[in-house]
């Protein structure tokens, strides 16, 4: 099972590993910062936090369980069938159940927890495409070296050019790069059939390609990769709807909050949070109380004078509020020293 994919509650205990665990504070702590003018604590801080509730649902299974008899999913169906039936099956490099979070599925009346384990490694070589900017096309194409237009290439090559272009554009510049697509500073042809059909990888292929009003020199090279081998796993965890709800609550749900136990101002915070509730330090008493109920004490007892930044944290967590479930986020929109 994915023991390394810890819940937010466990992650939060590792001080300093997540930015916002150091970016926190409360009205009481802020009010005492000026007690010692000669210390660093004399610097006042300012932070704005947005609390947002999403994914409202009355049961967890309707949101987190895929019924495979009714829904198509972007998983390796052969891997799934093999895992359910106990048939030997492996995938290389690509995880069979690609997801950033735990996965559950219902198949023929049984509920499964889906996972994969690494059972080996393969040393392989793949072609890598990189592009070098030869400059903007001027005066039409009269002065440009012999080239092909990106749109005339096979579809797989067109995708490769687009990805390699993003890598080349960022080379030496400040800016974002889609690193999930960009690898080794370009595009990696991992599929043998795609590589075989490529014109850019052909020994007699074009040396230059035109894209986005620039001419790009084509560079290809075979490089060594070490790829994990995965075995899919489907563990039966429940046979009924009530059983899977219990499983999901145990795995996903953090705080359980009874609206009747809240003050009117605290209930107002939850109502506003469905569209986004924002508070500035020092936080209102009602919001401090909510943070305590969520066990988000890093926002209450920490120091916001340093290490502040814009973060969404946690990426996703689930609470039970009355008879409904919500995912929630806390976003630090601003933190600065004065």
C-alpha positions as CSV (number, residue, x, y, z in Angstrom):
1,X,0.0,0.0,0.0
2,X,1.1,3.6,-0.4
3,X,2.5,4.0,3.0
4,X,4.6,6.9,1.7
5,X,1.5,9.0,0.8
6,X,0.9,10.3,4.2
7,X,-2.2,12.1,5.3
8,X,-2.0,15.8,6.0
9,X,-2.2,15.2,9.7
10,X,1.0,13.2,9.7
11,X,2.8,15.5,7.3
12,X,2.0,18.6,9.4
13,X,4.0,17.1,12.3
14,X,7.3,17.4,10.4
15,X,8.3,20.9,11.3
16,X,9.6,23.0,8.4
17,X,9.2,20.4,5.7
18,X,6.1,22.2,4.3
19,X,6.4,25.9,3.9
20,X,3.2,26.8,5.7
21,X,4.0,24.8,8.7
22,X,6.4,27.7,9.5
23,X,4.1,30.4,8.2
24,X,1.6,30.6,11.0
25,X,0.5,32.8,13.9
26,X,-2.3,33.9,16.1
27,X,-3.7,37.0,17.6
28,X,-2.1,36.2,21.0
29,X,1.3,35.6,19.6
30,X,1.2,38.7,17.3
31,X,0.1,40.9,20.2
32,X,3.3,40.2,22.1
33,X,5.8,40.6,19.4
34,X,6.6,44.1,20.4
35,X,7.5,43.3,24.0
36,X,11.2,43.2,23.3
37,X,12.2,46.0,21.0
38,X,15.8,44.8,20.8
39,X,14.9,41.3,19.5
40,X,13.8,39.9,16.2
41,X,10.4,39.4,17.7
42,X,9.8,43.1,17.5
43,X,9.0,42.8,13.8
44,X,5.3,42.7,13.2
45,X,3.9,40.4,10.6
46,X,0.9,40.5,8.3
47,X,-0.8,37.4,6.8
48,X,-4.1,36.8,5.0
49,X,-5.5,33.3,5.0
50,X,-8.3,32.0,2.8
51,X,-10.3,29.0,4.0
52,X,-12.2,27.2,1.3
53,X,-14.6,24.2,1.3
54,X,-15.2,22.2,-1.9
55,X,-16.5,18.9,-3.0
56,X,-19.7,18.8,-0.9
57,X,-21.1,15.3,-0.7
58,X,-23.3,13.2,1.5
59,X,-21.3,10.0,1.1
60,X,-17.6,9.4,0.5
61,X,-18.1,6.6,-2.0
62,X,-19.9,8.7,-4.5
63,X,-16.8,10.9,-4.8
64,X,-13.9,8.6,-4.1
65,X,-15.0,5.2,-5.5
66,X,-15.1,4.4,-9.3
67,X,-17.8,1.8,-10.2
68,X,-16.0,0.0,-13.0
69,X,-19.2,-1.6,-14.2
70,X,-20.5,1.9,-15.0
71,X,-17.5,4.2,-15.4
72,X,-14.6,4.2,-17.8
73,X,-11.4,5.3,-16.1
74,X,-8.0,6.3,-17.5
75,X,-6.2,3.3,-16.0
76,X,-4.5,0.3,-17.5
77,X,-7.5,-2.0,-17.9
78,X,-5.4,-5.1,-18.4
79,X,-3.5,-4.3,-15.2
80,X,-6.7,-3.8,-13.3
81,X,-8.1,-7.1,-14.6
82,X,-4.9,-8.9,-13.7
83,X,-4.8,-7.4,-10.2
84,X,-8.5,-8.4,-9.5
85,X,-8.0,-11.9,-10.9
86,X,-4.6,-12.5,-9.3
87,X,-2.9,-12.9,-12.7
88,X,0.8,-12.0,-13.0
89,X,1.2,-8.6,-14.8
90,X,3.7,-5.8,-14.8
91,X,4.1,-2.4,-16.3
92,X,7.4,-0.5,-17.0
93,X,7.9,3.2,-16.2
94,X,4.2,4.0,-16.2
95,X,2.2,3.3,-13.0
96,X,-0.8,1.2,-13.8
97,X,-3.2,3.3,-11.7
98,X,-1.9,6.9,-12.3
99,X,-3.3,9.1,-9.5
100,X,-2.0,11.5,-6.9
101,X,-4.2,10.1,-4.2
102,X,-5.5,6.7,-2.9
103,X,-7.8,5.0,-5.4
104,X,-10.8,2.7,-4.7
105,X,-12.9,0.9,-7.2
106,X,-16.0,-1.2,-7.2
107,X,-16.0,-4.3,-9.5
108,X,-18.7,-6.9,-9.6
109,X,-20.0,-5.9,-6.2
110,X,-16.6,-5.9,-4.4
111,X,-14.8,-2.8,-3.3
112,X,-11.0,-2.7,-3.9
113,X,-8.2,-0.5,-2.9
114,X,-5.9,0.0,-5.9
115,X,-2.2,0.4,-5.6
116,X,1.1,-0.7,-7.3
117,X,4.4,-1.9,-5.9
118,X,7.8,-1.7,-7.5
119,X,9.1,-5.2,-8.3
120,X,12.2,-4.4,-10.4
121,X,14.1,-2.1,-12.7
122,X,15.0,-2.1,-16.3
123,X,17.9,-0.4,-18.0
124,X,16.8,0.9,-21.4
125,X,17.7,3.5,-24.0
126,X,15.4,6.0,-25.5
127,X,15.8,8.8,-28.2
128,X,15.7,12.3,-26.8
129,X,14.8,15.4,-28.9
130,X,16.2,18.8,-28.0
131,X,15.8,22.0,-30.0
132,X,18.2,24.9,-30.3
133,X,16.9,28.3,-31.3
134,X,18.4,29.5,-34.6
135,X,16.5,32.8,-34.5
136,X,13.3,34.4,-35.7
137,X,12.2,34.0,-39.3
138,X,12.8,37.3,-41.1
139,X,12.0,38.4,-44.6
140,X,9.7,35.4,-45.1
141,X,12.0,32.3,-45.2
142,X,14.6,33.5,-47.7
143,X,17.4,33.5,-45.3
144,X,16.3,30.5,-43.2
145,X,18.2,27.2,-43.5
146,X,16.4,24.3,-45.1
147,X,13.7,23.1,-42.8
148,X,10.2,21.6,-42.4
149,X,7.2,23.1,-40.8
150,X,6.1,21.5,-37.6
151,X,2.6,20.9,-38.9
152,X,3.9,18.7,-41.7
153,X,5.4,16.2,-39.3
154,X,3.7,13.0,-37.9
155,X,1.5,13.7,-35.0
156,X,3.9,12.1,-32.5
157,X,6.7,14.4,-33.8
158,X,4.5,17.4,-33.5
159,X,4.0,16.7,-29.9
160,X,7.7,16.1,-29.4
161,X,8.5,19.5,-31.0
162,X,5.9,21.3,-28.8
163,X,7.5,19.8,-25.6
164,X,11.1,20.3,-26.7
165,X,10.2,23.9,-27.6
166,X,9.0,24.5,-24.1
167,X,12.3,23.2,-22.7
168,X,14.3,25.3,-25.2
169,X,12.3,28.4,-24.4
170,X,13.0,28.1,-20.7
171,X,16.7,27.3,-21.2
172,X,18.6,30.2,-19.5
173,X,15.4,32.1,-18.8
174,X,13.1,32.5,-15.8
175,X,9.8,30.9,-16.2
176,X,7.7,27.8,-15.7
177,X,8.4,24.5,-17.4
178,X,5.9,21.5,-17.5
179,X,8.5,19.1,-16.1
180,X,6.1,16.2,-16.2
181,X,6.3,16.5,-20.0
182,X,9.8,17.9,-20.3
183,X,12.5,15.4,-19.5
184,X,16.3,15.5,-20.0
185,X,15.9,19.1,-21.3
186,X,13.7,18.0,-24.2
187,X,11.3,15.3,-25.2
188,X,11.8,11.5,-24.6
189,X,10.4,9.1,-27.1
190,X,9.5,6.2,-24.7
191,X,7.2,4.3,-27.1
192,X,9.1,2.2,-29.6
193,X,6.4,2.4,-32.2
194,X,6.3,6.1,-31.9
195,X,10.0,6.4,-32.3
196,X,10.0,4.1,-35.3
197,X,7.4,6.3,-37.1
198,X,9.3,9.5,-36.3
199,X,10.7,11.6,-39.1
200,X,12.9,13.7,-36.8
201,X,14.7,10.6,-35.5
202,X,15.3,9.2,-39.0
203,X,19.0,9.4,-40.1
204,X,17.9,11.3,-43.2
205,X,15.4,13.4,-41.2
206,X,15.3,17.2,-41.2
207,X,18.0,19.2,-39.4
208,X,15.7,22.2,-38.8
209,X,12.0,22.7,-38.0
210,X,10.0,25.9,-38.0
211,X,7.7,26.6,-35.1
212,X,6.3,29.7,-33.5
213,X,8.0,32.0,-36.0
214,X,11.4,30.6,-35.2
215,X,13.8,28.1,-36.8
216,X,14.9,25.4,-34.4
217,X,17.9,23.1,-34.9
218,X,17.0,19.5,-34.3
219,X,19.3,17.5,-32.0
220,X,18.6,13.9,-31.2
221,X,20.5,11.5,-29.1
222,X,19.9,8.0,-27.5
223,X,20.3,8.1,-23.8
224,X,20.2,5.6,-21.0
225,X,17.3,5.4,-18.6
226,X,16.5,3.3,-15.5
227,X,12.8,2.5,-15.3
228,X,10.9,1.1,-12.5
229,X,8.8,-2.1,-13.1
230,X,5.4,-2.0,-11.3
231,X,3.0,-4.8,-10.3
232,X,-0.6,-3.7,-9.9
233,X,-2.4,-4.6,-6.7
234,X,-6.1,-4.7,-6.0
235,X,-6.9,-5.4,-2.4
236,X,-10.5,-6.3,-1.5
237,X,-11.5,-4.1,1.4
238,X,-15.3,-4.1,1.5
239,X,-18.4,-5.9,0.3
240,X,-21.1,-3.4,1.2
241,X,-21.7,0.3,0.9
242,X,-21.6,0.7,4.7
243,X,-18.3,-1.1,4.9
244,X,-16.6,1.0,2.2
245,X,-17.9,4.2,3.9
246,X,-16.2,3.1,7.1
247,X,-13.0,2.4,5.2
248,X,-13.0,5.8,3.5
249,X,-13.8,7.6,6.8
250,X,-10.8,5.9,8.4
251,X,-8.5,6.8,5.6
252,X,-9.6,10.2,4.5
253,X,-11.6,12.1,7.2
254,X,-9.8,14.3,9.7
255,X,-12.0,16.6,11.8
256,X,-15.6,15.7,12.6
257,X,-17.5,18.8,13.5
258,X,-21.1,19.1,14.8
259,X,-22.6,22.4,13.6
260,X,-24.8,22.4,16.8
261,X,-21.6,22.7,18.9
262,X,-20.5,25.9,17.1
263,X,-21.4,29.5,17.9
264,X,-23.3,31.4,15.3
265,X,-20.1,33.3,14.2
266,X,-18.3,29.9,13.8
267,X,-21.1,28.6,11.6
268,X,-20.9,31.8,9.6
269,X,-17.2,31.0,8.9
270,X,-18.2,27.6,7.5
271,X,-21.0,29.1,5.4
272,X,-18.7,31.7,3.9
273,X,-16.0,29.1,3.3
274,X,-18.1,27.4,0.6
275,X,-17.3,30.5,-1.5
276,X,-14.0,31.3,0.3
277,X,-13.6,32.8,3.7
278,X,-10.7,35.3,4.1
279,X,-9.2,36.6,7.4
280,X,-6.3,38.8,8.1
281,X,-4.1,38.5,11.2
282,X,-4.8,38.8,14.0
283,X,-7.5,36.3,13.1
284,X,-11.0,36.7,14.5
285,X,-11.7,34.5,17.5
286,X,-14.3,32.4,15.6
287,X,-11.7,31.6,12.9
288,X,-9.0,30.7,15.5
289,X,-11.6,28.3,17.0
290,X,-12.2,26.7,13.6
291,X,-8.5,26.3,13.0
292,X,-8.2,24.5,16.4
293,X,-11.1,22.2,15.5
294,X,-9.3,21.4,12.2
295,X,-6.1,20.8,14.2
296,X,-4.4,23.4,12.0
297,X,-2.4,24.8,15.0
298,X,0.5,25.7,12.8
299,X,-1.6,28.7,11.8
300,X,-2.2,29.6,15.5
301,X,1.0,28.9,17.4
302,X,3.7,29.5,14.9
303,X,5.8,32.5,13.8
304,X,4.7,34.4,10.6
305,X,7.6,36.8,10.6
306,X,9.8,34.5,8.5
307,X,9.5,31.9,5.7
308,X,6.2,33.3,4.5
309,X,5.0,32.5,1.0
310,X,2.0,31.8,-1.1
311,X,0.9,28.2,-0.6
312,X,-2.2,26.0,-0.8
313,X,-2.1,23.6,2.1
314,X,-3.1,20.9,2.4
315,X,-3.6,20.0,-1.2
316,X,-6.7,18.2,-0.1
317,X,-8.2,17.1,3.2
318,X,-11.6,15.9,4.2
319,X,-13.8,16.9,7.1
320,X,-17.2,15.8,8.2
321,X,-19.5,18.7,8.9
322,X,-22.8,17.5,10.2
323,X,-24.0,14.8,7.9
324,X,-21.9,16.1,4.9
325,X,-18.3,15.9,3.8
326,X,-16.1,18.6,2.4
327,X,-12.6,18.9,1.1
328,X,-10.9,22.0,2.4
329,X,-7.9,24.1,1.7
330,X,-6.1,26.9,3.6
331,X,-4.3,29.4,1.4
332,X,-1.7,31.9,2.7
333,X,-2.3,34.8,0.3
334,X,0.1,37.2,1.8
335,X,2.7,37.4,4.5
336,X,5.2,40.2,4.9
337,X,7.5,41.8,7.5
338,X,7.0,45.3,8.6
